Amino acid sequence: MSELPEFTIDDLEPLARLDVGFFGNDDAVDLGLCAIEVITERDLNLAVDIVVRGDLVFRARFGTTGPENDPWLQGKAAVALHFEEPSLLVRRRLEASGHDVADLGLDPALYRAHGGSIPIRASGELVGTITVSGEPDVVDHDVAQESLGRYLDRNDIR
């Protein structure tokens, strides 16, 4: 495997403010298809979920991923939704403060502060997440971010 990507708090903060304007089920499928492209191009073992308003709209599993990834997908998404920031940004902030989710009164089995989930906002409202699991968490985050970037470019949202 090549060198792992690195992300700082400053790198991650713009994703916390990203707003796509509108995001529904069809958009979730389009985003999921972008994720499939990235995963297959990079030949990665990843699972991806796109959730909209609490409803799992898109799921795909590649390589060695399976049901064992589900707690990670759900836990990372729970962090992104709770903090309204990418789960890797939450991890970096916690590392910088010397704390973990348990210190904040959250169950670490349910709230997994690891990279891979990015919240999706539409017209100022938090409407869902894209979450990726199966590789090191910085790779998971990188794939989610690249997938979201492709979706935004294709829909001329940037």
C-alpha positions as CSV (number, residue, x, y, z in Angstrom):
1,M,0.0,0.0,0.0
2,S,1.2,3.5,-0.8
3,E,1.7,6.1,1.9
4,L,-1.4,7.0,3.9
5,P,-2.9,10.5,3.3
6,E,-2.6,13.0,6.1
7,F,-5.2,15.5,7.1
8,T,-4.9,18.3,9.6
9,I,-7.7,20.2,11.4
10,D,-7.3,23.0,8.9
11,D,-7.6,20.6,6.0
12,L,-10.8,19.2,7.3
13,E,-12.7,22.3,8.5
14,P,-14.0,23.4,5.1
15,L,-16.0,20.1,4.8
16,A,-17.8,21.0,8.0
17,R,-19.3,24.0,6.3
18,L,-20.1,22.4,2.9
19,D,-23.7,22.8,1.7
20,V,-25.0,21.2,-1.5
21,G,-28.2,23.2,-1.7
22,F,-30.5,20.2,-2.2
23,F,-30.0,16.5,-1.5
24,G,-32.6,13.7,-1.9
25,N,-32.6,10.0,-2.7
26,D,-31.6,10.4,-6.3
27,D,-28.7,12.6,-5.3
28,A,-27.6,9.9,-2.7
29,V,-27.5,7.3,-5.5
30,D,-25.5,9.6,-7.7
31,L,-23.0,10.2,-4.8
32,G,-22.9,6.4,-4.2
33,L,-22.0,5.8,-7.8
34,C,-19.2,8.4,-7.5
35,A,-18.0,6.4,-4.5
36,I,-18.1,3.2,-6.5
37,E,-15.9,4.8,-9.1
38,V,-13.3,5.9,-6.6
39,I,-13.3,2.5,-4.8
40,T,-12.9,0.5,-8.0
41,E,-10.3,2.8,-9.5
42,R,-8.2,2.4,-6.3
43,D,-9.0,-1.3,-5.9
44,L,-9.9,-0.9,-2.2
45,N,-11.8,-3.1,0.3
46,L,-14.5,-0.7,1.3
47,A,-18.1,-0.5,2.2
48,V,-20.0,2.8,1.6
49,D,-23.3,4.0,3.0
50,I,-25.3,7.1,2.0
51,V,-28.0,8.0,4.5
52,V,-30.6,10.7,3.9
53,R,-32.8,11.8,6.8
54,G,-32.1,8.6,8.8
55,D,-32.9,6.3,5.8
56,L,-30.1,4.1,4.3
57,V,-30.5,5.0,0.6
58,F,-27.3,3.5,-0.8
59,R,-25.0,0.7,0.3
60,A,-22.2,-1.1,-1.5
61,R,-19.6,-3.5,-0.4
62,F,-16.3,-4.3,-2.1
63,G,-13.6,-6.8,-1.6
64,T,-13.5,-8.3,1.9
65,T,-16.0,-6.0,3.5
66,G,-19.2,-7.4,5.0
67,P,-21.5,-7.1,8.0
68,E,-18.6,-6.6,10.3
69,N,-18.2,-3.1,8.8
70,D,-21.8,-2.1,9.8
71,P,-20.9,-1.0,13.3
72,W,-18.1,1.1,11.9
73,L,-20.3,2.7,9.3
74,Q,-23.0,3.4,11.9
75,G,-20.6,4.6,14.5
76,K,-18.7,7.0,12.2
77,A,-22.0,8.4,10.9
78,A,-23.2,8.9,14.5
79,V,-20.1,11.0,15.2
80,A,-20.6,13.1,12.0
81,L,-24.3,13.6,12.8
82,H,-23.7,14.4,16.5
83,F,-20.9,16.8,16.0
84,E,-22.1,18.0,12.6
85,E,-18.5,17.7,11.3
86,P,-16.6,15.0,9.4
87,S,-15.7,12.1,11.8
88,L,-12.0,12.6,11.0
89,L,-12.2,16.2,12.1
90,V,-13.8,15.1,15.3
91,R,-11.0,12.6,15.8
92,R,-8.3,15.2,15.2
93,R,-10.0,17.7,17.6
94,L,-10.2,15.0,20.3
95,E,-6.6,14.0,19.8
96,A,-5.5,17.7,20.1
97,S,-7.5,18.0,23.3
98,G,-6.3,14.7,24.8
99,H,-9.8,13.4,25.1
100,D,-11.9,10.7,23.5
101,V,-15.7,10.3,23.0
102,A,-16.1,8.5,26.3
103,D,-14.8,11.7,28.0
104,L,-17.7,13.5,26.4
105,G,-20.2,11.0,27.8
106,L,-20.7,9.1,24.6
107,D,-20.6,5.4,24.2
108,P,-17.4,4.5,22.1
109,A,-19.2,1.4,20.8
110,L,-21.9,3.6,19.2
111,Y,-19.8,6.8,18.5
112,R,-16.7,5.9,16.6
113,A,-14.4,8.9,16.2
114,H,-12.5,7.6,13.2
115,G,-12.3,9.0,9.7
116,G,-14.7,8.0,7.0
117,S,-18.0,9.9,7.5
118,I,-18.8,13.4,6.1
119,P,-22.1,15.1,6.9
120,I,-24.2,16.4,4.1
121,R,-26.0,19.7,4.4
122,A,-28.7,21.0,2.1
123,S,-29.8,24.6,2.4
124,G,-28.3,24.8,5.9
125,E,-30.0,21.6,7.2
126,L,-28.0,18.5,8.1
127,V,-29.7,15.9,5.9
128,G,-27.4,12.9,5.8
129,T,-23.9,11.4,5.6
130,I,-21.6,9.6,3.3
131,T,-19.7,7.0,5.3
132,V,-16.9,4.7,4.2
133,S,-15.3,1.8,6.1
134,G,-12.8,-1.0,5.5
135,E,-9.3,0.6,5.1
136,P,-7.3,2.7,7.5
137,D,-9.5,5.6,8.5
138,V,-7.6,8.3,6.7
139,V,-8.1,6.3,3.5
140,D,-11.8,5.9,4.3
141,H,-12.0,9.7,4.7
142,D,-10.0,10.3,1.5
143,V,-12.4,8.1,-0.5
144,A,-15.5,9.8,1.0
145,Q,-14.0,13.3,0.3
146,E,-13.0,12.4,-3.3
147,S,-16.5,10.9,-3.9
148,L,-18.2,14.0,-2.6
149,G,-15.9,16.2,-4.7
150,R,-16.8,14.2,-7.9
151,Y,-20.4,14.5,-7.1
152,L,-20.1,18.3,-6.5
153,D,-18.1,18.7,-9.8
154,R,-20.6,16.7,-11.8
155,N,-23.5,18.7,-10.5
156,D,-21.7,22.1,-10.7
157,I,-22.2,22.7,-7.0
158,R,-18.8,24.1,-6.0
